[in-house]
């Protein structure tokens, strides 16, 4: 029974190497006059994650990586 449960556990995904290679990611700085709409930015994050085979449960960490300091404060 433990083997069955182990098969369904989420395996840890190492994002660091992927993010180091992803140099042209969409940046969201928190400036509404210069930033794209949030929905558009999130679609770019999603597309980049799908392209790089990043599991969906890690997408929020990718989005946080590409947020500027002002956006993170909010």
C-alpha positions as CSV (number, residue, x, y, z in Angstrom):
1,X,0.0,0.0,0.0
2,X,2.9,2.4,0.8
3,X,4.2,2.0,-2.8
4,X,0.9,3.1,-4.2
5,X,0.9,6.2,-2.0
6,X,4.5,7.0,-2.9
7,X,3.6,6.9,-6.6
8,X,1.1,9.8,-6.1
9,X,3.4,12.0,-4.1
10,X,4.6,15.1,-5.9
11,X,8.3,14.8,-6.6
12,X,10.4,17.9,-5.8
13,X,11.3,20.0,-8.9
14,X,14.6,21.9,-8.9
15,X,13.7,25.3,-10.4
16,X,17.0,27.0,-10.0
17,X,18.7,25.6,-13.2
18,X,15.6,26.4,-15.3
19,X,15.4,29.9,-13.9
20,X,19.1,30.5,-14.5
21,X,18.7,29.6,-18.2
22,X,15.4,31.6,-18.6
23,X,17.0,35.0,-19.1
24,X,14.2,36.7,-21.1
25,X,11.3,36.0,-18.7
26,X,8.4,38.4,-18.5
27,X,9.1,40.9,-15.7
28,X,6.3,42.5,-13.7
29,X,7.6,45.5,-11.8
30,X,4.4,46.7,-10.2
31,X,4.2,49.9,-12.3
32,X,0.7,50.0,-13.8
33,X,1.7,52.6,-16.4
34,X,4.5,50.4,-17.8
35,X,3.6,46.8,-17.0
36,X,1.4,44.7,-19.2
37,X,-2.0,43.7,-17.8
38,X,-1.7,41.1,-15.1
39,X,-3.7,38.5,-17.1
40,X,-1.3,39.0,-20.1
41,X,1.8,38.6,-17.9
42,X,0.4,35.5,-16.2
43,X,-0.3,34.0,-19.7
44,X,3.4,34.6,-20.6
45,X,4.5,32.9,-17.4
46,X,2.2,30.0,-18.1
47,X,3.4,29.6,-21.7
48,X,7.1,29.7,-20.5
49,X,6.4,27.1,-17.8
50,X,4.7,24.8,-20.3
51,X,7.5,25.2,-22.8
52,X,10.1,24.4,-20.1
53,X,8.1,21.4,-18.7
54,X,7.7,23.1,-15.2
55,X,5.0,21.4,-13.1
56,X,1.9,23.5,-12.6
57,X,2.4,23.4,-8.8
58,X,5.6,25.4,-9.3
59,X,4.2,28.1,-11.5
60,X,3.6,30.5,-8.6
61,X,7.3,30.3,-7.7
62,X,8.2,31.2,-11.3
63,X,5.9,34.2,-11.2
64,X,7.4,35.4,-7.9
65,X,10.9,35.1,-9.5
66,X,9.9,37.4,-12.3
67,X,8.3,40.0,-10.1
68,X,10.1,43.2,-9.2
69,X,10.5,44.5,-5.6
70,X,7.6,46.9,-5.9
71,X,5.3,44.2,-7.1
72,X,6.4,41.8,-4.4
73,X,5.6,44.3,-1.7
74,X,2.0,44.5,-2.7
